[in-house]
Amino acid sequence: MTASFSNFDPDPGLNPVTALRVSVQARDQETPMHSHRSGQFILALSGALSCQVPGFLWIVPPACAVWIPEDVLHSTRATLNANVCFLFVKPGAAVLPESPCTVEITPMVREMILHLADEQDVESVADASTGRLMQVLLEQLEAMPRTRFGLPVSLHPKLKAIVETLTNNPADRSTLTQWAVRAAMSERTLARLIIRETGMTFGRWRQQLRILISLRQLAEGKTVLQVSDDLGYVSTTAFITMFKKALGTTPGRYFFMGDTAGKNDK
């Protein structure tokens, strides 16, 4: 089933799973904080999509999905012309994580979800063949490994200001000492606050934020050179090295598989 990003039933269907393709017609469309009776996988088929729950932010990259359990408040934002797929899972239909996370989506699982989105009659109980497909899909989803594309986002006023500044200007290379001066606190106090609120050191947290920003920008169609400049790297090579160390492959191979692999690294 295909729906508008801003106008669709958040708890559709009579079956254990329901898949919806959603198109974005305006730039940076966002759904405010809400929840569903069903759990929800969110896949970005093209373009860029972010998802936030209180205290955490995800960028949804290719080959991955965000899992939002039932009754968990969340908001989503998609860029212009994004192609998104939502997969709703009824409570108790599968043994899935109790807390939000990102999971890897294999090509087979992706095709199964897209087949349901294109062929499923949301208003009718699935026939025997589609019902078997749903059960296989649920079994596969239970086995999907988790990934590391989330970022703790503190609501503490001091840290919230840092988050907003770095999100708007990811090239900012201010040191922890400089941030402490801006926050009118000691470096040690700020370091402890960041660890307490995020579970990460400042350096690791900032790098994770840059990875998420780079994923979003690359998904929007920016070149590696543009993203490298936006993030303040001294060279494209330095950015590619960071990206490969974090994700195990280069930006070009990550986003463009097969014949197009590596073209965006240039």
C-alpha positions in Angstrom: 0.0 0.0 0.0 1.2 3.5 -0.8 0.3 6.5 1.4 1.3 10.2 2.0 4.0 10.8 4.6 1.6 13.1 6.5 -1.6 11.2 6.0 -1.8 7.5 6.7 -3.3 5.1 9.3 -0.7 4.5 12.0 -2.2 1.2 13.0 -3.5 -0.3 9.8 -4.8 -3.7 8.8 -6.1 -7.0 10.2 -2.9 -9.0 9.7 0.2 -9.6 11.9 2.2 -7.3 9.6 1.3 -4.4 7.3 3.7 -2.7 4.9 3.2 0.8 3.6 5.2 2.8 1.1 5.2 6.5 1.9 6.2 9.3 -0.4 7.4 12.8 0.7 6.0 15.7 -1.3 7.6 18.6 0.6 11.0 19.3 1.9 11.9 18.0 5.4 8.4 16.7 6.3 8.2 15.8 9.9 5.7 13.9 12.0 5.5 15.1 15.6 6.0 12.9 18.6 3.4 10.1 18.5 3.0 6.3 19.2 1.3 3.3 17.7 -0.5 0.3 19.1 1.7 -1.7 16.7 5.5 -1.9 16.6 7.1 -0.3 13.6 10.1 -0.8 11.3 11.1 2.3 9.3 13.1 1.8 6.2 14.5 4.6 3.9 14.4 3.3 0.4 15.9 6.5 -1.0 16.6 10.0 0.3 17.3 10.5 4.0 15.2 9.8 7.1 15.8 10.5 10.8 13.9 9.1 13.8 14.0 10.4 17.3 12.7 9.1 20.6 13.2 11.0 23.9 16.9 10.9 24.5 18.0 9.2 21.3 18.4 10.0 17.6 18.8 7.7 14.6 19.6 8.3 10.9 18.2 5.5 8.8 20.9 4.4 6.3 20.5 2.0 3.4 20.2 -1.7 4.3 19.0 -0.8 7.8 15.8 0.0 9.6 14.8 1.6 12.9 12.6 -0.6 15.1 10.1 1.3 17.3 8.2 -0.9 19.7 4.5 -0.4 20.3 3.5 2.6 22.5 6.9 4.2 22.3 6.8 8.0 21.5 8.8 8.9 18.4 9.0 11.4 15.6 10.3 11.1 12.1 11.7 13.5 9.5 12.2 12.8 5.8 13.8 15.0 3.1 12.3 16.0 -0.2 11.5 13.1 -2.5 12.4 10.5 0.1 10.9 7.1 -0.5 10.1 5.4 2.8 8.6 2.1 3.8 6.9 1.4 7.2 6.3 -2.1 8.4 3.8 -2.4 11.3 4.0 -5.5 13.5 1.0 -6.3 15.7 1.9 -6.8 19.4 2.8 -10.5 20.1 3.3 -11.4 16.4 7.1 -11.8 16.9 9.8 -11.7 19.5 11.4 -8.4 18.8 13.6 -6.0 20.9 11.8 -4.3 23.8 13.5 -0.9 23.2 14.1 1.1 20.0 17.2 0.2 17.9 18.5 0.0 14.4 18.7 -3.4 12.7 20.3 -4.7 9.5 17.9 -5.5 6.7 19.0 -8.2 4.2 18.1 -7.8 0.5 15.7 -10.8 0.9 13.9 -9.2 3.8 13.8 -5.9 2.0 12.2 -7.5 -1.1 9.6 -9.3 1.1 8.6 -6.0 2.7 8.4 -4.3 -0.6 6.3 -7.1 -2.1 3.8 -6.8 0.8 3.7 -3.0 0.4 2.9 -3.4 -3.3 0.6 -6.3 -3.2 -1.1 -6.4 0.2 -4.7 -5.6 0.7 -4.7 -3.8 4.0 -8.4 -4.1 4.5 -8.6 -7.9 4.0 -7.2 -10.9 5.9 -4.2 -12.3 4.0 -4.7 -15.4 2.0 -2.8 -18.6 2.8 0.2 -17.7 0.5 0.6 -14.2 1.8 0.1 -15.5 5.4 3.1 -17.8 5.0 5.2 -15.0 3.6 4.3 -12.9 6.6 5.4 -15.7 9.0 8.7 -16.2 7.2 9.3 -12.4 7.3 8.6 -12.3 11.0 11.1 -15.1 11.6 13.7 -13.3 9.6 13.1 -10.0 11.4 13.6 -11.8 14.8 17.1 -12.8 13.6 18.2 -9.4 12.2 21.4 -8.2 14.0 21.4 -4.7 15.6 23.5 -1.9 14.3 25.2 1.2 15.8 23.5 4.1 14.1 22.0 5.7 17.2 23.1 8.8 19.1 22.2 9.6 22.7 20.7 13.1 22.8 20.6 14.7 26.2 17.9 17.1 27.3 20.2 18.8 29.7 20.3 22.5 28.8 24.1 22.7 28.6 24.4 19.6 26.4 21.4 20.5 24.3 23.1 23.8 23.3 26.2 21.8 22.2 24.0 19.3 20.2 22.2 22.2 18.4 25.5 24.0 17.6 27.2 20.8 16.2 24.1 19.8 14.3 23.9 23.2 12.6 27.7 23.4 12.2 29.3 20.0 12.2 32.6 21.5 11.1 33.0 23.2 14.5 36.2 21.8 15.9 36.0 23.4 19.4 37.8 21.4 22.1 36.2 20.2 25.2 38.0 23.0 27.0 36.5 25.6 24.7 33.0 24.1 25.1 33.5 24.2 28.9 34.2 27.9 28.7 31.1 28.5 26.6 29.0 26.5 29.1 30.5 28.4 32.1 31.8 25.2 33.8 35.0 23.4 34.3 36.3 21.0 31.7 36.2 18.1 34.2 32.6 18.9 35.2 31.5 19.0 31.5 33.3 15.8 30.7 31.6 14.0 33.6 28.2 15.5 32.5 28.6 14.2 28.9 29.5 10.7 30.1 26.7 10.6 32.6 24.1 11.8 30.0 25.3 9.9 26.9 27.5 7.0 28.1 30.2 8.3 25.8 33.2 10.6 26.0 32.9 13.9 24.2 35.2 12.8 21.4 33.4 9.6 20.7 30.0 11.3 20.9 31.0 14.0 18.4 32.4 11.5 16.0 29.2 9.5 16.1 27.2 12.6 15.4 29.4 13.3 12.4 28.9 9.8 11.1 25.1 10.3 11.3 25.3 13.7 9.6 27.4 12.2 6.9 25.0 9.4 6.3 22.1 11.8 6.0 24.0 14.1 3.6 25.2 11.3 1.4 21.7 9.9 1.2 20.5 13.3 0.1 22.9 13.1 -2.8 25.9 15.2 -1.7 29.3 14.1 -2.9 32.0 12.8 -0.6 33.9 16.0 -1.2 31.0 18.1 -0.2 30.3 16.1 3.0 34.0 16.1 3.9 34.0 19.9 3.6 30.8 20.3 5.6 32.2 18.2 8.4 35.4 20.2 8.5 37.9 17.5 7.4 41.2 18.7 6.1 41.0 16.3 3.2 38.5 13.9 1.5 40.9 11.1 2.3 40.7 11.9 6.0 36.9 11.7 5.9 36.9 8.4 4.0 39.4 6.9 6.5 37.1 7.9 9.4 34.0 6.6 7.6 35.7 3.3 6.8 37.0 2.8 10.3 33.5 3.4 11.7 31.4 1.5 9.2 33.9 -1.0 7.7 33.7 0.3 4.1 34.0 3.6 2.1 31.1 5.9 1.5 30.9 5.0 -2.2 30.7 1.3 -1.5 28.3 1.8 1.3 25.7 3.7 -0.7 26.4 2.4 -4.2 26.7 -1.4 -4.5 27.5 -3.5 -7.5 28.6 -1.7 -10.7 28.4 1.8 -9.1 30.5 0.8 -6.1 33.2 3.3 -5.3 32.2 6.0 -7.8 31.2 8.5 -5.1 34.6 8.2 -3.4 36.2 10.4 -6.0 
